[in-house]
């Protein structure tokens, strides 16, 4: 009884804070935790039998047969390779450029001008991949694309960009960074603004120039945030941004070798076969691998610095 009394006292004492987190808690409950019950579809041959729950109960149990779809085809290596390599590049280059951009913005003396730069770089984050896909098409179209006009101006032959796989690893990375870099840099910029100014003053008194201040003050103070965001990104390393690989490439079949990832492969398979169990199995597989990677990466970080670990 004392434990219950203490529990309700804690709730009453922190009711303002609990009310603040209530909307997020409800959101996670309905959209993250309750859907976990549906993972059982991964192990069933899902067929409609009345309502949703009735369909789950009456669908035939097939064990791990749905998971074989991802590994029993010749495309398994290609989609796994593309998903992993693209995400590794996104994580490494995105981290370096976002931190560098945040530091540059923080050093601009004219703060009004810095706000304009920040807004301009943040804007692409709010654009849907459909819009970004049309932007890319306006550059890469064979007939009226800006890139081919530039190529012709230099006396070279125009390119069929949507039929040339060799260019697309670079195009994919550039488009992703253009869209996401502004948002990521704002996160680090906010952290830089929170660094105690006395640290920089002490560094200047010791004779540190701007580069030394960045290396010895800014980067060490950003290290915990950089570590946490990287760990979270590693947890989604088996997920690919569907819009980026489907909309921007215009689902061109000639580009599948360099643009086909797990998400687009499952989507095309779902359109062809209509097997909901297969797509659920793919989602469970991605989540499980992400969970293992986060736990492993966090354990490695804790071995070196417990304060920088996620948990």
N, C-alpha and C positions, 0 to 999 in steps of 0.2 A: 504493500500500500504506500509505503514511503517513496518507493521508486516511482510509482504512478504520480504521486503528489509532486515530486521533484520534476517529473517530465512535464506536467501541465504548467508548473511555475516557469519552467524554461520557455515554454511556448508563449505564455503571457508576457514574459519579459522581452522576448524577441519577436513579438507579433508584427511589428512594423517591417522588420527585415524579411520575415516569412511571407508577408503579403507582397513584397516586392518580387520575390522569386516564384510566387504562385503561378503566374501566367506561363513562365518557362517550364515549370514542373508539370503543369497540365499538358503543355505541348509535347514534352518528351514522353509523357505517359501514353498519350493517344497515338503519337506518330512514330515513336521509337521502341517503346517497350511492349505495348499490346500487339503490334504487328509481328513480334518475335514468335507468337503462338503459331503464326502461319508458316514458320519454317518447316513444319511437318510435311508441307506440300512437296518439299525437296525429295522426300522419300516415297512419294505416291504418284501413281498415274492419274493425275487430276482430271476428273470428268464431272460435268454438271449434273447434279441430282437434286433438283429443287433449290433450296437456299444454299448460302455459302458454307455454313457449318455442316449441313447435311451432305454437301458435295465432298467436303474433307473426310467425313466419317465413312462414306460409302465408296470413296475412291480406292482402287486396288493398291496395296503396299508393294513397292518394287525395289525397296532398299536403295542401293547406290547406283542403280541403272541410269538415273538422270544425270549423275556426275560423269558418266562415261562419255556423254556427248562432248564435253570439253576436251577430253584427252584421247578419244579414239579416232580422231580425224587427222588428216595431214596438216590442217591449219592450226593445230594445238600449239606447235612450236612457234609459229609466226605470231599468233595473237598474244602469247605469253611474252615473247621477246619484245614486241612493240610496246605492250603495256608497261613492262618493267623499265625498258630503256628510256622511253619518253618521260615517265614519271621521275626517274633518277635525274635526268637532265633538267626537268622543270624544277625539282627541289633544289639542286645545286646552283644552277644559274639564277633561278628566281630569288634564292636567299642572298646571294652575293649582290645582285643588282638592286634588290629592294633595300638592303642595308646601305649600299653606296648612295642610292638616290635619296634616302631619308637623311643621310649625313649632309649631302649637298644642299638639300632644301633647308636644313637647320642652320646652315652657314650663310645663307643669303641675307644680306644686311637689310634690304628693302622688304619688310614683312608683307606689305600689300602685294608686291610682285610675286613673292613666294606663295601667297594664297592663290593667285591666278594660276601659277604653274601647278600647284597641288590640285586645284579643281580640274584643270585640263587633263591631268594624268589620271584622275580618279573617275572621270566621266565614262571611259570605255567599259568599266566594270559593270555599269548598269545596263549596257546594251545586251540584248539576247544574241545567242549564237546565230539565229536566223539572219538578223541584221548584219552581224559581223561577216556571215557567209556572203551576203550580197556586196558588202564592202570589198571583200577579197576578190569576188568575181569581177567587180569594176576594175580591179588592177590586173587580173589574170586572164580575162576574156581574150580569146584569139582574135576576134574581129575589132573590138573597140576597147580593149584593155589598155591601161596606162603603161604597163610594163612592155608590151609589144611596141607601143609607140616610141618608147625610149630606146628599145632595141633597134627599131628601124632607123631612128635618128643617128645611131652609131654605125649604120650600114650593115647590120647583121640581120639574119633571117628571123622572123617571128617564131615564137615557140608555142606548141600546144601544151600549155602548162598543166591542164587537167589530164594529160596522157603521158606525162613525164615523171615517173616515180622518183627519180634521183634528186629532184629539187624539193620534194615535199617534207622530208625531215627538217629542213631549214625553215620552210614556210610555216609548218606547224608550230615550231618553237617560237618563231618571231610573232605569230598571231597570238599565241598564248601569253607571251610576255607583254605584248601591247595591251591586252585586255586586263591582265591581273596585276601587273607591276604597280600601278597607281594605288590600288587598295592595300597591297602588302607594304608598300613604302609608308603609307599613312599610319599603319600600326606601329612600325618602328619609329616613325617621326614622333608619335605621341609618347613613346617610351623615352626618346631623347629629350623631349621637352620636360620630362619629369626628373631628369638627372639633376642632382644638387649642384647649383652653380659654383658653390664654394670649392668643389673639386677642381673645376677648371681654373679658378683663381689661384688655388694652391699650386697647380701645375705651371701656370704662367710665372708665379713668383720663383719657382724652381728653374725657370728658363726654358720651359717646353714650348716648342713651336706648335703650329696648328696640327701638323701630321702627328707629332708626338702626343698631343692631347687626344686625338682620335684613337691612336693605338693604345694608349695607356689609361684613358678614362672612358671614352665613349664605347668602344668595343667590349671591354670587360663588363661594363654596366648593362650592355645589350645581350650578353652571352646567355643569361637564363631564359630570356624571351626567345632568342634564336633557337635555343635547344628545345624548348617546349613546342614551338611551332613546327620545328623539323620533325619531332617525334609524332605529332599529330598528322603531318603530311606523310610520314612513313606508314602510318596506319591505313592510309588510303592509296598505297602504292600499287595495289592491284585493281584500283578503280581508274577508269579513264573518263575524261569529260566527253560525254556522248555527243553533245552539240559541236564541239571542236572537230571531232573525227568524222562526223556524219554530215553536218551542215556545211562546214567550210570546204570540205573536199567534194561536196555535191554528190556524194555516194558514187564516185567514179570507180568502176570495176577495175580499171587498169592500175589504180593506185592501192589496191587492197594489200599488196605485199608490204607496203610501208605505212599504211594508215589503218589497217584492220586491227582492232583491239578487242578485248574480251566483251566489252559492252556492246559494240556495234555487231560483233559476231553473234552474240546471243539475240539481239534484236532482229537480225535478219533470219536467224533460225526460228525465232518465235513467229515471225510473219509467215514463214514457209510451212512450218509444222503445226503451229498453234499449241505447242506443248508448254503449258504454264509451269508444270513441275520442273522442266529443264531450266527455265529462266530463274526460278526460285533457287534451284540447286546452285546455279552460277553465282547468285547473290550471296548465298550462304558460304560458298567457297571463298569468295572475295573477302567477306567479313571475317572468316576464321583466319585466313592468312594474315590479314591486317592486324587482327588481335595478337597473333603470335609475334609478328614483327614489332608491334608497339611494346609488348612485354619484354622481348629480347633487347630492343634498343634502350628501353628505360633501365633495364638491369645493367647494361654496359655503361650508361651514363652514371648510374649510382656508384659504380665501381671507382669512377674517377672523381665525381663531385656530387654528393647527395643533394646539395642545395639546388642544383640545376635539373634534377630529375623531375619527371612529371608527377610521380607518386612514390 
